Amino acid sequence: MLHLEDVTLRIAGRTLLDRASLHVPAGCRMALIGRNGTGKTTLLRAIAGEIVPDGGEIRLQRAARVGMIAQEAPGGDLTPLEAVLEADSERRMLLARAETAEDGATIAEIHTRLAEIGAEAAPARAARILAGLGFDPQMQARPLSSFSGGWRMRVALARVLFLEPDLLLLDEPTNHLDLEAVAWLEEHLRRYPRTLLLVSHDRDLLNRVPERICHLEGGKLAVYPGNYDRFARTRAERLLRQERERARLEAERRRIRAFIDRFRAKASKASQAQSRLKMLERLPELDPVVFEPEVHFAFPCRDLPAPPLLTLEEVSVGYHGRPVLSRLSLRIDPDDRIALLGRNGNGKSTFAKLVAGRLEPLSGIVTRARGLRVGFFAQHQIEDLDPEADAIRHLARLLPSLREEEVRARLARFGLSGQRAETPARSLSGGEKTRLCFALLSAHDPHILVLDEPTNHLDMDSREALVRALNDYPGAILLVSHDWHLVQLVCDRLWLVEGGRVQPFEGDLEAYRDRLLAADERPQTVAPARSPRPGLTPAQRRAALVPLRARAREVERQLLALQAEKAEIDAALARPSTYSDGARVAALRRRLAELETEIAAAEEAWLEAEGQIEALTVGESATVASPRD
């Protein structure tokens, strides 16, 4: 379907792709991944024909239709349904011709073609796609001008999905979606009948949809079979083998040099030294493995008040005197990790603003702990940054009493150190702006973090850093996110926002996903939240999970190292030259037997640790209701 041969791409003098090659077979679902700024979006634009590569060739299958989400959201008086149907230019043209054609043969030809392209079923198909992306029948009939930019971008996504191009190019398609729409999109893409090239930092999406992973790094493209988790394991093993081989060659190089330096001046050894010199020249040069620097975040929290941090008693909240949510009677304690579920438009952001103190209640009582500080993150804050001010000036405005080095130290907690801290906001990437907003919301060491879609501009490593930082944070968290992976790893309570209410949801995220995707969608089951293990509070569960997760990671690292060593021995035993040394062959076979035992023990230890983690998080014996609810 798609072939890249020695493609070079440059932007503003910076080389993004350097003689890179790639083959994407027809019908393949492939994900393109890499850190922010490596050139993924630029490559998609080149494939779509929007820009011309600086070198090499991009070839598509003859007559292949390429589809990519328009950068500008559709607008005007068209309804979402009309906008999606209008995307099919052939259908639109045929219907127009059918109204004016008078010749019987022409009319028959038009209607035959309309039947071939499924024109009659098109409105129903378009409506199903829009419904999956969160548009109910009433919303599908409203003019696009009445929707926000995020909702109009959903229409742009619906248009390209409706067209079903031969090569579908998707760049971060989940950014404007909620958790529910992401679940629908995952299933839709898993069944996509043509070729898909997907750019995303959503780990759950990358594990469920693609069959292959294409990694863009250092200007090159490397393809790995399987989903993201398999890619991560395979790449780690490859890098480990590469680094071990480089170390072996360096040791051999040092040994040969030592021999040459020692015997070069001796006539009796001169020929041997010359032979070693030729041997040295034949040794391959392997560059050291360059590991990308690990991303770190840290959310400070001090003077945490005693529970409850916040209580709501029969609260109603909304806009202009009209309630969006009513009869809210809830509480938030310091050890709470709460995710808000519910489709966009049901009031998740409204509830988040209420907790953050950005909205006053219309009725009822909101009681906050004395001295309570809340850190609030929302996407609009990125757009509200002063474009000419750097990170130092942004934070110094909130903390005027701090010295510059103290301000820099706080920014460094979010990866904004050195020159990045001095860069004007207009020149920061989306991910760097998000990090700056994290630093600003943490300025006064909040007791509650209210995060409304915090991952939209973060790459994979930054998302993992956010997970670690939130799990280390001692205060309460209220999270709105379409990132299933983030919600699963951070939150232990689920609250459903639906029908003007906010209530605890019984079950885990997988149960919620199954319910969303069920063909006969049943009414939501809402009941008091349950503790995953009798007798343990959320704080005790998190404390118990920390060493278990650390143990699982350590065992997994050991397992990868053992498997890499076994692969090296297998490769050595497969080489005929190895068998010229019988003692070495015997030693290799002994070590191979030891490795089999060690690998089996490591796998058992890993499974045991994972089982204990699962028992603490989603154990089947979860039956004891939380007394707070």
TORKOLVO-302634 format. One record per residue (C-alpha): residue in one letter; x, y, z negated. Coordinates in steps of 0.02 Angstrom, whole numbers, always signed. Each point is the difference from the previous one (the first is absolute). Layout:
<recs>
A,X,Y,Z
...
</recs>
This chain:
<recs>
M,+0,+0,+0
L,+136,+123,-51
H,+188,+2,+35
L,+129,+124,-63
E,+173,-15,+77
D,+146,+100,-72
V,-115,+144,-48
T,+77,+156,-75
L,-106,+134,-83
R,+62,+166,-68
I,-94,+137,-90
A,+82,+170,-35
G,+171,-75,+35
R,-25,-145,-122
T,+6,-176,+71
L,-149,-104,-59
L,+21,-150,+117
D,+169,-48,+70
R,-11,-123,+146
A,-137,-98,-89
S,-93,-145,+80
L,-166,-82,-43
H,-122,-126,+75
V,-182,-3,-55
P,-96,-149,+75
A,-179,+19,+57
G,-125,-35,-141
C,+131,+26,-137
R,-36,+99,-158
M,+163,+86,-47
A,+38,+128,-136
L,+135,+132,+22
I,+77,+46,-168
G,+142,+109,-64
R,+32,+141,-120
N,-73,+173,+28
G,+93,+94,+135
T,+72,-150,+92
G,-102,+34,+158
K,-151,-117,-7
T,-127,+132,+56
T,+118,+64,+135
L,+17,-177,+69
L,-189,-22,+7
R,-15,+165,+95
A,+132,-59,+123
I,-93,-165,+28
A,-162,+97,+27
G,+88,+107,+131
E,-11,+163,-98
I,+189,+23,+0
V,+137,-66,+113
P,+145,-99,-75
D,+176,+72,+17
G,+62,-165,+67
G,-54,-177,+40
E,-168,-61,+62
I,-174,-30,-74
R,-104,-122,+104
L,-182,-48,-24
Q,-99,-141,+76
R,-75,+54,+166
A,-164,+97,-19
A,+8,-16,-191
R,-109,+124,-93
V,+88,+83,-148
G,-101,+74,-143
M,+63,+117,-137
I,-95,+107,-125
A,-14,+180,+59
Q,+102,+120,-107
E,-143,+125,-6
A,-161,-54,-84
P,-156,+12,+111
G,-125,+135,-42
G,-148,+98,+70
D,-184,-41,+8
L,+19,-182,+50
T,-49,-129,-131
P,+129,-132,-53
L,-97,-131,+100
E,-4,+109,+156
A,+186,+40,-19
V,+47,-184,-9
L,-108,-47,+150
E,+71,+147,+99
A,+175,-73,-19
D,-43,-133,+131
S,+18,+106,+156
E,-47,-142,+120
R,-164,-33,-90
R,-38,+186,-5
M,+35,+20,+186
L,-103,-153,+48
L,-149,+58,-102
A,+9,+172,+83
R,+8,-79,+172
A,-146,-115,-40
E,-110,+153,-32
T,+37,+77,+170
A,+28,-149,+114
E,-137,-33,+129
D,+74,-139,+106
G,-59,-171,-58
A,+168,-84,+30
T,+92,+135,-99
I,-124,-12,-143
A,+22,-189,-6
E,+189,+18,+2
I,-6,+126,-143
H,-113,-108,-108
T,+107,-154,+33
R,+154,+93,-61
L,-95,+68,-151
A,-46,-177,-46
E,+180,-58,+21
I,+66,+131,-123
G,-141,-31,-125
A,-72,+175,+16
E,-168,-47,-75
A,+78,-69,-158
A,+123,+146,-16
P,-106,+109,-116
A,-22,-144,-123
R,+187,-40,+6
A,+46,+183,-27
A,-121,+11,-146
R,+78,-156,-80
I,+175,+75,+12
L,-59,+165,-75
A,-91,-92,-139
G,+158,-97,-40
L,+94,+164,-15
G,-128,+69,-123
F,-131,+88,+108
D,-178,-45,-51
P,-141,+23,+128
Q,-38,+176,-61
M,+183,+51,+16
Q,+10,-73,+175
A,-138,+120,+55
R,+78,+159,-74
P,+103,+120,+108
L,+188,-20,-14
S,+17,+183,-49
S,-82,-43,-168
F,+140,-122,-48
S,+168,+32,-81
G,+162,-30,+95
G,+25,-168,-84
W,-169,-65,+56
R,+27,+65,+177
M,+165,-95,+5
R,-101,-157,-41
V,-102,+36,+156
A,+163,+14,+99
L,+49,-172,-67
A,-173,-69,+43
R,+18,+64,+179
V,+162,-93,+33
L,-64,-159,-85
F,-159,+9,+106
L,+103,+11,+162
E,+94,-162,-45
P,+154,+44,+105
D,+122,-134,+60
L,+134,+78,-112
L,-66,+83,-158
L,+123,+119,-85
L,-47,+47,-178
D,+103,+122,-105
E,-47,-6,-185
P,-185,-36,+36
T,-45,-17,-185
N,+52,+178,-50
H,-177,+71,+11
L,-91,-155,-60
D,-62,-58,-169
L,+28,-172,-75
E,-161,-67,+74
A,+36,+60,+178
V,+177,-70,-11
A,-70,-172,-43
W,-112,+8,+154
L,+141,+61,+112
E,+115,-141,-57
E,-129,-130,+53
H,-34,+90,+164
L,+184,+7,+46
R,+28,-182,-50
R,-129,-45,+133
Y,+62,+125,+130
P,+1,-98,+165
R,+138,+97,+87
T,+174,+67,-42
L,+26,+106,-156
L,+151,+105,-52
L,-30,+68,-174
V,+97,+128,-102
S,-43,-5,-185
H,+72,+10,-175
D,-149,-92,-74
R,+76,-162,-64
D,-167,-90,-14
L,-45,+45,+180
L,+174,-56,+58
N,-24,-168,-87
R,-174,-33,+70
V,+5,+62,+181
P,+166,-21,+95
E,+75,-161,+65
R,+172,+80,+22
I,+94,+145,-79
C,+111,+116,+101
H,+123,+92,-113
L,+69,+167,+61
E,+165,+36,-87
G,+160,+85,+54
G,-71,+35,+173
K,-29,-186,+36
L,-154,-112,+5
A,+2,-172,-81
V,-150,-118,+9
Y,-43,-123,-140
P,-137,-133,+5
G,-142,+6,-126
N,-70,+135,-112
Y,+86,+131,-107
D,+38,-111,-150
R,+83,-128,+113
F,+98,+140,+86
A,+62,+64,-169
R,+61,-173,-51
T,+80,-39,+169
R,+88,+167,+11
A,+66,-15,-179
E,+71,-172,+41
R,+79,+63,+161
L,+82,+149,-86
L,+66,-114,-137
R,+76,-119,+128
Q,+73,+146,+97
E,+81,+76,-153
R,+72,-169,-53
E,+72,-29,+173
R,+76,+174,+1
A,+79,-31,-171
R,+70,-167,+61
L,+76,+81,+154
E,+75,+140,-104
A,+81,-127,-117
E,+69,-95,+150
R,+64,+163,+75
R,+90,+45,-162
R,+79,-173,-10
I,+65,+9,+179
R,+66,+176,-24
A,+91,-54,-157
F,+84,-143,+97
I,+50,+118,+142
D,+69,+132,-119
R,+98,-132,-94
F,+81,-93,+145
R,+5,+125,+145
A,+184,+43,-34
K,+58,-182,-16
A,+63,-74,+163
S,-52,-176,-51
K,-180,+57,-30
A,-14,+130,+137
S,-96,-112,+121
Q,-121,-51,-137
A,-25,+182,-48
Q,-33,+43,+182
S,-126,-142,+9
R,-88,+65,-155
L,-4,+174,+77
K,-94,-68,+151
M,-116,-94,-118
L,-33,+163,-92
E,-46,+87,+162
R,-125,-137,+42
L,-95,+16,-165
P,-168,+86,+33
E,-36,+168,-81
L,-160,+2,-104
D,-65,+164,-67
P,-46,-3,-184
V,-185,-14,-37
V,-67,+174,-34
F,-145,-12,-122
E,-120,+145,+5
P,+1,+96,-165
E,-135,-56,-120
V,-140,+125,-31
H,-39,+45,-181
F,-146,+97,-75
A,-31,+39,-184
F,-156,+78,-77
P,+41,+74,-171
C,-127,-5,-141
R,+20,+65,-178
D,-108,+30,-154
L,-131,-126,+56
P,-161,+30,-100
A,-91,-138,-90
P,-147,-81,+93
P,-117,+45,+73
L,+82,+124,+119
L,-167,+45,+80
T,-182,-47,-26
L,-153,+36,+107
E,-174,-1,-74
E,-147,+6,+122
V,+100,+113,+116
S,-59,+61,+169
V,+120,+83,+123
G,-18,+72,+174
Y,+2,+159,+101
H,-109,+155,+5
G,-114,-69,-135
R,-34,-163,+95
P,+67,-157,-86
V,+104,-126,+97
L,+24,-114,-151
S,-117,-16,-148
R,-17,-87,-170
L,+186,-29,-20
S,+42,-75,-170
L,+181,-59,+5
R,+165,+17,-91
I,+183,-1,+47
D,+135,-59,-121
P,+190,+16,+11
D,+24,-179,+60
D,-130,+9,+140
R,+48,-35,+181
I,-161,+33,+96
A,-31,-12,+188
L,-155,+80,+73
L,-91,-105,+131
G,-136,+58,+117
R,-18,+67,+175
N,+54,+176,+44
G,-139,+123,-35
N,-64,-93,-153
G,+87,+118,-120
K,+172,-73,-41
S,+90,+166,+26
T,-138,+91,-94
F,+26,-113,-150
A,+189,+21,+13
K,-20,+190,-3
L,-114,-14,-152
V,+131,-100,-96
A,+137,+120,+56
G,-100,+150,-60
R,-18,+71,+176
L,-191,-15,-10
E,-111,+47,-146
P,-147,-116,-42
L,-175,+55,+45
S,-65,-83,-158
G,+54,-117,-138
I,+154,+5,-111
V,+183,-20,+49
T,+116,-22,-149
R,+187,+13,+27
A,+135,-44,-126
R,+84,+151,-80
G,+142,+62,+109
L,-45,-119,+142
R,+101,+30,+159
V,-56,-72,+167
G,+107,-13,+158
F,-103,+6,+159
F,+53,-49,+177
A,-110,+24,+154
Q,+45,+5,+185
H,-48,+183,+20
Q,+138,+48,-121
I,+130,-47,+131
E,-77,+128,+118
D,-7,+130,-140
L,+189,+0,-28
D,+87,+166,+33
P,+83,-35,+169
E,+145,+120,-30
A,+40,-55,-178
D,+116,-144,-39
A,-31,-135,-131
I,+104,+92,-131
R,-105,+158,+17
H,-164,-98,-3
L,+43,-86,-164
A,+83,+151,-78
R,-163,+97,+19
L,-85,-128,-112
L,+146,-13,-122
P,+78,+174,-6
S,+90,-35,-165
L,+107,-141,+73
R,+176,+26,+66
E,+30,-43,+183
E,+97,-158,-43
E,-148,-60,-105
V,-119,+35,+145
R,+116,-96,+117
A,+4,-146,-122
R,-191,-9,+0
L,-4,+5,+191
A,+130,-137,+8
R,-123,-116,-88
F,-98,+3,+163
G,+144,-14,+122
L,+13,+188,+32
S,+182,+32,-41
G,+140,+99,+81
Q,-45,+78,+166
R,-178,-69,-2
A,-38,+105,-154
E,+56,+155,+95
T,-98,-34,+160
P,-155,+109,+34
A,-164,-97,-13
R,-37,+30,+184
S,+155,-103,+45
L,-36,-146,-116
S,-72,-162,+66
G,-173,-57,-55
G,+79,-123,-122
E,+113,+135,-74
K,-149,+118,-22
T,-92,-139,-92
R,+151,-23,-115
L,+2,+187,-34
C,-185,-6,-48
F,+40,-145,-118
A,+134,+108,-81
L,-122,+146,-17
L,-140,-104,-78
S,+129,-69,-124
A,+65,+172,-49
H,-88,+1,-169
D,+20,-187,-40
P,-184,-48,+22
H,-93,-129,-104
I,-114,-52,+144
L,+50,-16,+183
V,-144,+25,+122
L,+61,-54,+172
D,-112,+19,+153
E,+79,-92,+148
P,+182,+25,-53
T,+81,-117,+130
N,-56,+73,+168
H,+171,+72,+44
L,+111,-122,-95
D,+104,-135,+84
M,+10,-178,-65
D,+146,+28,-118
S,-80,+157,-73
R,-163,-94,-29
E,+93,-135,-95
A,+89,+135,-101
L,-171,+75,-41
V,-61,-170,-61
R,+150,-16,-116
A,-18,+177,-66
L,-187,-19,-35
N,+27,-165,-89
D,+132,+84,-109
Y,-110,+150,-37
P,-71,-9,-179
G,-155,+108,+29
A,-166,-36,+86
I,-21,-11,+189
L,-154,+33,+107
L,+35,-53,+179
V,-92,+24,+164
S,+92,-91,+140
H,-27,-99,+159
D,+162,-94,-36
W,-55,-172,-64
H,+178,-45,-48
L,+19,+155,-110
V,-168,-28,-86
Q,+36,-185,-33
L,+170,+33,-78
V,-46,+153,-103
C,-182,-10,-55
D,-83,-123,-119
R,-174,+81,-4
L,-115,+33,+148
W,-139,+129,-6
L,-129,+5,+139
V,-64,+168,+63
E,-166,-34,+84
G,-178,+63,-3
G,+43,+155,-100
R,+76,-103,-142
V,+172,-53,-60
Q,+1,-170,-83
P,+126,-140,-35
F,+8,-132,+137
E,+6,-183,-46
G,+130,-100,+94
D,+167,+35,+82
L,+46,+83,+165
E,-12,-162,+99
A,-178,-24,-61
Y,-36,+179,+52
R,+78,-29,+172
D,-102,-160,+24
R,-157,+91,-47
L,+37,+140,+123
L,+30,-120,+143
A,-143,-117,-36
A,-122,-11,+144
D,-150,+5,-117
E,+62,+143,-110
R,-87,-17,-167
P,-31,+135,-130
Q,+153,+46,-101
T,+23,-93,-164
V,+37,+128,-133
A,+33,-53,-177
P,+115,+37,-145
A,+182,-22,+49
R,+82,-157,-67
S,+170,-24,-74
P,+109,-121,+102
R,+50,-96,-156
P,-91,-15,-168
G,+82,+96,-141
L,+117,+108,+107
T,-22,+186,+26
P,+53,+78,+167
A,+156,+68,-83
Q,+46,-172,-68
R,-29,-77,+172
R,+116,+127,+82
A,+131,-30,-134
A,-12,-187,+31
L,+8,+23,+188
V,+161,+102,+2
P,+121,-143,-47
L,-98,-125,+105
R,+13,+109,+156
A,+184,+32,-35
R,+27,-188,-20
A,-93,-36,+163
R,+106,+128,+94
E,+162,-69,-72
V,-46,-180,+42
E,-50,+54,+176
R,+170,+83,+24
Q,+87,-158,-61
L,-107,-106,+115
L,+44,+108,+151
A,+185,-13,-42
L,-11,-190,-20
Q,-95,-18,+164
A,+128,+108,+89
E,+143,-106,-68
K,-91,-159,+54
A,-23,+72,+175
E,+187,+35,+10
I,+43,-178,-52
D,-127,-72,+123
A,+79,+105,+138
A,+175,-59,-50
L,-53,-183,-1
A,-76,+23,+173
R,+169,+54,+72
P,+106,-148,+65
S,+162,+89,-52
T,-50,-16,-183
Y,+23,-188,+5
S,+187,+13,+31
D,+17,+30,-188
G,-78,-147,-93
A,+26,+75,-172
R,-89,+160,+50
V,-146,-98,+72
A,-18,-98,-163
A,+6,+162,-101
L,-131,+81,+112
R,-117,-149,-18
R,+20,+1,-189
R,-39,+184,-6
L,-150,-27,+116
A,-72,-129,-120
E,+26,+120,-146
L,-85,+139,+98
E,-153,-108,+34
T,-20,-26,-188
E,+31,+184,-40
I,-122,+59,+134
A,-135,-118,-64
A,+27,+64,-178
A,-4,+181,+58
E,-160,-28,+99
E,-80,-81,-152
A,+55,+146,-111
W,-68,+125,+125
L,-167,-89,+14
E,-13,-7,-189
A,+35,+187,-17
E,-124,+42,+138
G,-130,-113,-81
Q,+20,+90,-167
I,-15,+169,+88
E,-157,-57,+88
A,-74,-65,-163
L,+27,+170,-80
T,-74,+99,+144
V,-138,-101,+83
G,-16,-154,-110
E,-154,-104,+25
S,-30,-6,-187
A,-36,+188,-4
T,-162,+3,-98
V,+21,+117,-149
A,-79,+171,+24
S,+100,+155,-44
P,-74,+73,-160
R,+19,+177,+67
D,-124,-33,+139
</recs>
